[in-house]
Amino acid sequence: MTIVSVLGLIYLQYQWIDGAMKLKKEQYENDIYSCLDNIKDTINARKDHDAIGFNFPFKGLSFNNYVPTSSVLSQYELKDIIKTELRKKMIKQPFEFCITNEARIPIMFSTGFKEEYFSSTNNYPKMLSGENIVNNEMLNIYIIEPENYFQKHLATLLLFSILFTSVIIAAFVLTIRTMFSQKKLSEIKSDFINNMTHEFKTPIATISLASDALKNEKVISNRTQIEYYTGIIKEENKRMNQQVEKILQASQLEKDELKMSIKKLNVHEIIQRVAENTTLQMQEANVEFSTDLGATNYMIEADEVHFTNIIFNLLDNAIKYSKENPRIKISTSNEAKMISIKVLDNGIGMDRETQNNVYEKFFRAHTGNLHNVKGFGLGLTYVKKIIEAHKGKIELTSELGIGTTFTIRFSNV
Protein backbone atom coordinates (compact mmCIF):
# COMPACT_ATOMS: atom_id res chain seq x y z
CA MET A 1 0.00 0.00 0.00
CA THR A 2 2.85 2.35 0.87
CA ILE A 3 4.61 1.54 -2.41
CA VAL A 4 1.43 2.43 -4.33
CA SER A 5 1.26 5.72 -2.41
CA VAL A 6 4.89 6.55 -3.28
CA LEU A 7 4.29 5.73 -6.96
CA GLY A 8 1.14 7.84 -6.91
CA LEU A 9 3.08 10.73 -5.38
CA ILE A 10 5.76 10.44 -8.09
CA TYR A 11 3.04 10.51 -10.76
CA LEU A 12 1.46 13.60 -9.20
CA GLN A 13 4.85 15.28 -9.14
CA TYR A 14 5.29 14.47 -12.82
CA GLN A 15 1.90 16.05 -13.57
CA TRP A 16 2.79 19.04 -11.45
CA ILE A 17 6.13 19.56 -13.23
CA ASP A 18 4.46 19.18 -16.63
CA GLY A 19 1.81 21.76 -15.69
CA ALA A 20 4.42 24.08 -14.20
CA MET A 21 6.47 23.95 -17.41
CA LYS A 22 3.43 24.80 -19.55
CA LEU A 23 2.62 27.68 -17.23
CA LYS A 24 6.24 28.84 -17.39
CA LYS A 25 6.16 28.86 -21.18
CA GLU A 26 2.98 30.96 -21.16
CA GLN A 27 4.56 33.31 -18.65
CA TYR A 28 7.67 33.50 -20.83
CA GLU A 29 5.58 34.55 -23.86
CA ASN A 30 3.78 37.17 -21.79
CA ASP A 31 7.06 38.47 -20.40
CA ILE A 32 8.51 38.82 -23.92
CA TYR A 33 5.53 40.81 -25.18
CA SER A 34 5.54 42.90 -22.01
CA CYS A 35 9.20 43.68 -22.70
CA LEU A 36 8.34 44.66 -26.29
CA ASP A 37 5.71 47.10 -25.05
CA ASN A 38 8.21 48.64 -22.63
CA ILE A 39 10.86 48.83 -25.33
CA LYS A 40 8.41 50.57 -27.66
CA ASP A 41 7.48 53.07 -24.93
CA THR A 42 11.15 53.76 -24.20
CA ILE A 43 11.95 54.31 -27.89
CA ASN A 44 8.97 56.62 -28.39
CA ALA A 45 9.89 58.55 -25.26
CA ARG A 46 13.34 59.13 -26.72
CA LYS A 47 11.75 60.21 -29.99
CA ASP A 48 9.46 62.67 -28.23
CA HIS A 49 12.43 64.13 -26.40
CA ASP A 50 14.86 64.29 -29.32
CA ALA A 51 12.40 65.12 -32.11
CA ILE A 52 11.87 68.75 -31.04
CA GLY A 53 12.76 70.87 -34.07
CA PHE A 54 13.17 67.77 -36.24
CA ASN A 55 12.26 68.41 -39.92
CA PHE A 56 11.18 65.45 -42.00
CA PRO A 57 13.32 65.37 -45.16
CA PHE A 58 10.44 64.81 -47.59
CA LYS A 59 9.04 68.30 -48.11
CA GLY A 60 5.37 68.68 -48.69
CA LEU A 61 4.48 65.38 -46.98
CA SER A 62 3.23 65.08 -43.42
CA PHE A 63 3.40 61.76 -41.68
CA ASN A 64 2.28 62.70 -38.17
CA ASN A 65 5.72 64.01 -37.38
CA TYR A 66 7.24 60.57 -37.94
CA VAL A 67 10.79 60.23 -36.56
CA PRO A 68 12.96 57.23 -37.59
CA THR A 69 14.35 55.22 -34.66
CA SER A 70 17.80 55.25 -36.20
CA SER A 71 17.86 59.07 -35.93
CA VAL A 72 17.54 59.06 -32.10
CA LEU A 73 19.22 55.77 -31.07
CA SER A 74 22.40 54.08 -32.08
CA GLN A 75 22.60 50.32 -32.58
CA TYR A 76 24.34 49.92 -29.19
CA GLU A 77 21.85 52.13 -27.34
CA LEU A 78 18.94 50.12 -28.71
CA LYS A 79 20.66 46.89 -27.72
CA ASP A 80 21.08 48.19 -24.15
CA ILE A 81 17.41 49.14 -23.97
CA ILE A 82 16.36 45.66 -25.11
CA LYS A 83 18.81 43.96 -22.77
CA THR A 84 17.66 46.02 -19.78
CA GLU A 85 14.00 45.18 -20.33
CA LEU A 86 14.68 41.47 -20.82
CA ARG A 87 16.79 41.37 -17.66
CA LYS A 88 13.90 42.87 -15.71
CA LYS A 89 11.93 39.74 -16.58
CA MET A 90 14.93 37.52 -15.73
CA ILE A 91 15.41 36.58 -19.38
CA LYS A 92 19.17 36.37 -19.71
CA GLN A 93 19.47 34.47 -22.99
CA PRO A 94 21.49 36.10 -25.81
CA PHE A 95 19.47 37.86 -28.50
CA GLU A 96 19.67 39.63 -31.86
CA PHE A 97 17.43 42.42 -33.13
CA CYS A 98 16.40 44.11 -36.36
CA ILE A 99 14.19 47.09 -37.27
CA THR A 100 12.55 46.99 -40.68
CA ASN A 101 10.82 49.81 -42.55
CA GLU A 102 7.46 49.83 -44.28
CA ALA A 103 8.91 47.72 -47.09
CA ARG A 104 10.25 45.18 -44.56
CA ILE A 105 13.79 46.19 -45.45
CA PRO A 106 16.22 46.13 -42.51
CA ILE A 107 17.27 49.65 -41.60
CA MET A 108 18.83 49.00 -38.19
CA PHE A 109 20.03 45.64 -36.87
CA SER A 110 22.56 43.87 -34.68
CA THR A 111 25.58 42.28 -36.31
CA GLY A 112 24.44 38.71 -35.67
CA PHE A 113 20.90 39.00 -37.01
CA LYS A 114 20.14 36.66 -39.91
CA GLU A 115 17.38 36.78 -42.51
CA GLU A 116 16.03 33.33 -41.55
CA TYR A 117 15.31 34.64 -38.04
CA PHE A 118 12.22 36.46 -39.40
CA SER A 119 10.38 33.15 -39.91
CA SER A 120 11.54 31.53 -36.66
CA THR A 121 9.21 30.84 -33.73
CA ASN A 122 11.83 32.47 -31.53
CA ASN A 123 11.37 35.79 -33.34
CA TYR A 124 9.09 38.31 -31.64
CA PRO A 125 7.88 41.27 -33.81
CA LYS A 126 6.52 44.56 -32.51
CA MET A 127 5.17 47.57 -34.44
CA LEU A 128 7.01 50.63 -33.17
CA SER A 129 5.22 53.62 -34.74
CA GLY A 130 2.87 54.84 -37.41
CA GLU A 131 -0.18 53.29 -38.89
CA ASN A 132 0.41 54.42 -42.46
CA ILE A 133 2.17 52.10 -44.84
CA VAL A 134 4.83 54.75 -45.41
CA ASN A 135 6.00 55.35 -41.88
CA ASN A 136 5.65 52.14 -39.90
CA GLU A 137 8.66 50.41 -38.33
CA MET A 138 8.79 46.82 -37.09
CA LEU A 139 11.13 45.72 -34.30
CA ASN A 140 12.11 42.02 -34.41
CA ILE A 141 13.81 40.44 -31.41
CA TYR A 142 15.21 36.95 -31.86
CA ILE A 143 15.95 35.03 -28.62
CA ILE A 144 18.92 32.68 -29.05
CA GLU A 145 18.72 29.30 -27.26
CA PRO A 146 15.49 29.96 -25.35
CA GLU A 147 15.45 26.28 -24.32
CA ASN A 148 18.18 27.09 -21.77
CA TYR A 149 15.67 29.32 -20.00
CA PHE A 150 13.24 26.41 -19.65
CA GLN A 151 15.93 23.84 -18.93
CA LYS A 152 17.15 25.82 -15.93
CA HIS A 153 13.60 26.13 -14.63
CA LEU A 154 12.99 22.43 -15.26
CA ALA A 155 16.26 21.53 -13.54
CA THR A 156 15.20 23.50 -10.47
CA LEU A 157 11.82 21.77 -10.36
CA LEU A 158 13.41 18.35 -10.85
CA LEU A 159 16.01 19.03 -8.17
CA PHE A 160 13.38 19.85 -5.55
CA SER A 161 11.17 17.01 -6.76
CA ILE A 162 14.00 14.48 -6.52
CA LEU A 163 15.01 15.87 -3.13
CA PHE A 164 11.52 15.58 -1.65
CA THR A 165 10.92 12.19 -3.28
CA SER A 166 14.24 10.94 -1.95
CA VAL A 167 13.31 12.07 1.55
CA ILE A 168 9.97 10.26 1.27
CA ILE A 169 11.58 7.09 -0.11
CA ALA A 170 14.30 7.25 2.58
CA ALA A 171 11.61 7.58 5.24
CA PHE A 172 9.74 4.68 3.66
CA VAL A 173 12.88 2.49 3.59
CA LEU A 174 13.70 3.46 7.17
CA THR A 175 10.18 2.54 8.21
CA ILE A 176 10.44 -0.86 6.50
CA ARG A 177 13.85 -1.49 8.09
CA THR A 178 12.47 -0.49 11.49
CA MET A 179 9.55 -2.86 11.01
CA PHE A 180 11.88 -5.76 10.16
CA SER A 181 14.17 -4.79 13.04
CA GLN A 182 11.22 -4.73 15.44
CA LYS A 183 10.09 -8.09 14.10
CA LYS A 184 13.58 -9.51 14.60
CA LEU A 185 13.75 -8.09 18.12
CA SER A 186 10.36 -9.60 18.86
CA GLU A 187 11.58 -13.00 17.68
CA ILE A 188 14.78 -12.64 19.71
CA LYS A 189 12.78 -11.66 22.79
CA SER A 190 10.36 -14.55 22.35
CA ASP A 191 13.13 -17.11 21.81
CA PHE A 192 15.16 -15.68 24.68
CA ILE A 193 12.21 -16.11 27.04
CA ASN A 194 11.73 -19.68 25.79
CA ASN A 195 15.39 -20.50 26.31
CA MET A 196 15.51 -18.79 29.70
CA THR A 197 12.38 -20.70 30.77
CA HIS A 198 14.04 -23.95 29.77
CA GLU A 199 17.33 -23.06 31.47
CA PHE A 200 15.54 -22.39 34.78
CA LYS A 201 12.85 -25.03 34.47
CA THR A 202 15.29 -27.96 34.45
CA PRO A 203 17.20 -27.06 37.67
CA ILE A 204 13.97 -26.05 39.42
CA ALA A 205 12.41 -29.39 38.54
CA THR A 206 15.54 -31.22 39.71
CA ILE A 207 15.61 -29.28 43.00
CA SER A 208 11.91 -30.04 43.49
CA LEU A 209 12.46 -33.79 42.98
CA ALA A 210 15.49 -33.79 45.27
CA SER A 211 13.55 -31.91 47.95
CA ASP A 212 10.70 -34.41 47.73
CA ALA A 213 13.21 -37.26 47.98
CA LEU A 214 14.62 -35.81 51.20
CA LYS A 215 11.18 -36.18 52.78
CA ASN A 216 11.19 -39.90 52.10
CA GLU A 217 11.64 -41.91 55.33
CA LYS A 218 14.16 -44.26 53.69
CA VAL A 219 16.29 -41.29 52.59
CA ILE A 220 16.07 -39.55 55.96
CA SER A 221 17.61 -42.55 57.67
CA ASN A 222 20.38 -42.86 55.05
CA ARG A 223 23.14 -40.25 55.45
CA THR A 224 24.70 -41.11 52.10
CA GLN A 225 21.39 -40.48 50.29
CA ILE A 226 20.90 -37.20 52.14
CA GLU A 227 24.34 -35.98 51.06
CA TYR A 228 23.62 -37.10 47.50
CA TYR A 229 20.33 -35.21 47.20
CA THR A 230 21.57 -32.11 49.04
CA GLY A 231 24.55 -32.13 46.68
CA ILE A 232 22.15 -32.13 43.72
CA ILE A 233 20.22 -29.22 45.20
CA LYS A 234 23.45 -27.30 45.77
CA GLU A 235 24.76 -27.91 42.23
CA GLU A 236 21.45 -27.01 40.57
CA ASN A 237 21.19 -23.88 42.72
CA LYS A 238 24.73 -22.95 41.69
CA ARG A 239 23.76 -23.53 38.08
CA MET A 240 20.80 -21.14 38.36
CA ASN A 241 22.98 -18.54 40.06
CA GLN A 242 25.42 -18.74 37.16
CA GLN A 243 22.60 -18.13 34.68
CA VAL A 244 21.33 -15.18 36.71
CA GLU A 245 24.88 -13.83 36.91
CA LYS A 246 25.18 -13.93 33.13
CA ILE A 247 22.01 -11.89 32.72
CA LEU A 248 23.16 -9.37 35.35
CA GLN A 249 26.58 -9.07 33.68
CA ALA A 250 24.88 -8.37 30.35
CA SER A 251 22.78 -5.69 32.02
CA GLN A 252 25.88 -4.08 33.55
CA LEU A 253 27.64 -4.09 30.20
CA GLU A 254 24.61 -2.45 28.59
CA LYS A 255 24.64 0.35 31.19
CA ASP A 256 28.45 0.68 31.24
CA GLU A 257 28.40 -0.07 34.97
CA LEU A 258 31.09 -2.74 34.84
CA LYS A 259 33.58 -2.54 37.71
CA MET A 260 36.98 -4.17 37.40
CA SER A 261 39.80 -4.88 39.83
CA ILE A 262 42.99 -4.80 37.76
CA LYS A 263 46.03 -6.75 38.93
CA LYS A 264 48.87 -8.85 37.52
CA LEU A 265 47.72 -12.27 36.32
CA ASN A 266 49.44 -15.43 35.16
CA VAL A 267 47.59 -16.37 31.98
CA HIS A 268 48.87 -19.96 31.96
CA GLU A 269 47.69 -20.59 35.52
CA ILE A 270 44.18 -19.33 34.71
CA ILE A 271 43.97 -21.44 31.54
CA GLN A 272 44.99 -24.56 33.49
CA ARG A 273 42.52 -23.75 36.27
CA VAL A 274 39.62 -23.28 33.84
CA ALA A 275 40.59 -26.51 32.05
CA GLU A 276 40.52 -28.40 35.35
CA ASN A 277 37.13 -26.96 36.28
CA THR A 278 35.65 -28.06 32.96
CA THR A 279 37.18 -31.54 32.99
CA LEU A 280 33.88 -33.22 33.87
CA GLN A 281 32.04 -31.28 31.16
CA MET A 282 34.65 -32.25 28.55
CA GLN A 283 34.55 -35.91 29.63
CA GLU A 284 30.79 -35.99 29.16
CA ALA A 285 31.24 -34.62 25.62
CA ASN A 286 34.21 -36.96 24.94
CA VAL A 287 36.41 -33.97 24.12
CA GLU A 288 40.06 -34.54 23.22
CA PHE A 289 41.59 -31.53 24.96
CA SER A 290 45.17 -30.27 24.63
CA THR A 291 47.21 -27.17 25.40
CA ASP A 292 50.29 -25.58 23.86
CA LEU A 293 51.28 -22.82 26.27
CA GLY A 294 54.30 -21.53 24.36
CA ALA A 295 54.25 -17.88 25.44
CA THR A 296 57.45 -16.90 27.29
CA ASN A 297 55.85 -13.75 28.74
CA TYR A 298 52.48 -14.79 30.14
CA MET A 299 51.87 -11.97 32.64
CA ILE A 300 49.15 -9.40 32.00
CA GLU A 301 47.20 -6.79 33.93
CA ALA A 302 43.49 -7.64 34.05
CA ASP A 303 40.53 -8.36 36.27
CA GLU A 304 40.94 -11.95 37.44
CA VAL A 305 37.23 -12.80 37.59
CA HIS A 306 36.41 -11.35 34.19
CA PHE A 307 39.52 -12.77 32.51
CA THR A 308 38.72 -16.20 33.92
CA ASN A 309 35.17 -15.82 32.58
CA ILE A 310 36.58 -15.00 29.13
CA ILE A 311 38.58 -18.24 28.98
CA PHE A 312 35.68 -20.23 30.44
CA ASN A 313 33.15 -18.80 27.94
CA LEU A 314 35.39 -19.53 24.94
CA LEU A 315 36.09 -23.05 26.15
CA ASP A 316 32.44 -23.63 27.05
CA ASN A 317 31.40 -22.35 23.62
CA ALA A 318 33.80 -24.76 21.91
CA ILE A 319 32.36 -27.68 23.92
CA LYS A 320 28.72 -26.68 23.21
CA TYR A 321 29.18 -26.53 19.46
CA SER A 322 31.32 -29.63 19.15
CA LYS A 323 30.43 -32.63 16.99
CA GLU A 324 31.59 -36.23 16.83
CA ASN A 325 35.18 -36.82 17.99
CA PRO A 326 35.57 -33.23 19.27
CA ARG A 327 39.06 -31.77 19.62
CA ILE A 328 39.75 -28.55 21.46
CA LYS A 329 43.13 -26.89 21.83
CA ILE A 330 44.26 -23.78 23.70
CA SER A 331 47.62 -22.28 22.72
CA THR A 332 49.55 -19.15 23.69
CA SER A 333 52.34 -17.19 22.04
CA ASN A 334 53.92 -13.75 22.20
CA GLU A 335 53.45 -11.16 19.45
CA ALA A 336 54.96 -7.67 19.70
CA LYS A 337 54.63 -7.12 23.47
CA MET A 338 51.31 -8.93 23.51
CA ILE A 339 50.21 -12.42 24.46
CA SER A 340 48.03 -14.20 21.93
CA ILE A 341 45.60 -16.85 23.22
CA LYS A 342 43.91 -19.16 20.71
CA VAL A 343 40.97 -21.43 21.40
CA LEU A 344 40.64 -23.84 18.48
CA ASP A 345 37.98 -26.49 17.90
CA ASN A 346 36.82 -28.82 15.12
CA GLY A 347 33.15 -28.14 15.78
CA ILE A 348 30.25 -27.23 13.52
CA GLY A 349 31.80 -23.89 12.46
CA MET A 350 29.98 -20.77 11.31
CA ASP A 351 28.82 -19.34 8.02
CA ARG A 352 29.60 -15.75 7.04
CA GLU A 353 26.31 -14.34 8.34
CA THR A 354 26.77 -16.00 11.73
CA GLN A 355 30.33 -14.66 11.99
CA ASN A 356 29.08 -11.14 11.29
CA ASN A 357 26.48 -11.35 14.07
CA VAL A 358 28.04 -13.70 16.61
CA TYR A 359 28.88 -10.91 19.09
CA GLU A 360 25.36 -9.49 19.08
CA LYS A 361 23.39 -9.77 22.28
CA PHE A 362 21.08 -12.84 22.32
CA PHE A 363 22.20 -13.72 18.78
CA ARG A 364 21.94 -17.49 19.15
CA ALA A 365 18.39 -17.17 20.50
CA HIS A 366 16.86 -16.00 17.21
CA THR A 367 17.93 -19.24 15.50
CA GLY A 368 15.29 -21.03 17.51
CA ASN A 369 14.64 -22.71 20.81
CA LEU A 370 17.61 -25.09 20.61
CA HIS A 371 17.84 -26.81 23.97
CA ASN A 372 20.62 -29.13 22.93
CA VAL A 373 22.79 -25.99 22.90
CA LYS A 374 22.10 -24.30 26.21
CA GLY A 375 22.53 -20.64 27.01
CA PHE A 376 21.10 -17.19 26.35
CA GLY A 377 23.41 -16.01 23.58
CA LEU A 378 25.19 -13.67 26.00
CA GLY A 379 28.59 -15.37 26.28
CA LEU A 380 30.39 -13.94 23.26
CA THR A 381 28.81 -10.53 23.76
CA TYR A 382 30.25 -10.53 27.26
CA VAL A 383 33.65 -11.78 26.04
CA LYS A 384 34.00 -9.05 23.43
CA LYS A 385 32.93 -6.28 25.83
CA ILE A 386 35.36 -7.41 28.54
CA ILE A 387 38.26 -7.74 26.09
CA GLU A 388 37.60 -4.25 24.74
CA ALA A 389 37.38 -2.92 28.31
CA HIS A 390 40.92 -4.29 28.82
CA LYS A 391 42.10 -2.63 25.56
CA GLY A 392 42.53 -6.08 24.06
CA LYS A 393 41.49 -7.54 20.72
CA ILE A 394 39.47 -10.54 19.60
CA GLU A 395 39.49 -12.19 16.17
CA LEU A 396 37.40 -14.98 14.73
CA THR A 397 38.14 -17.41 11.91
CA SER A 398 35.68 -20.15 11.11
CA GLU A 399 34.55 -22.46 8.36
CA LEU A 400 31.20 -24.19 8.30
CA GLY A 401 31.59 -27.86 9.14
CA ILE A 402 35.35 -27.52 9.78
CA GLY A 403 35.71 -25.63 13.03
CA THR A 404 36.34 -22.28 14.70
CA THR A 405 39.31 -20.43 16.16
CA PHE A 406 38.98 -17.49 18.55
CA THR A 407 42.15 -15.45 19.03
CA ILE A 408 42.38 -12.91 21.85
CA ARG A 409 45.31 -10.58 22.52
CA PHE A 410 46.28 -8.74 25.69
CA SER A 411 49.24 -6.48 26.36
CA ASN A 412 52.03 -8.01 28.41
CA VAL A 413 53.18 -6.45 31.64
Summary of the structure (lengths in Angstrom):
residues: 413
radius of gyration: 45.3
end to end distance: 62.2
largest distance: 154.4
contacts: 1151
relative contact order: 0.08
helix: 56%
strand: 18%
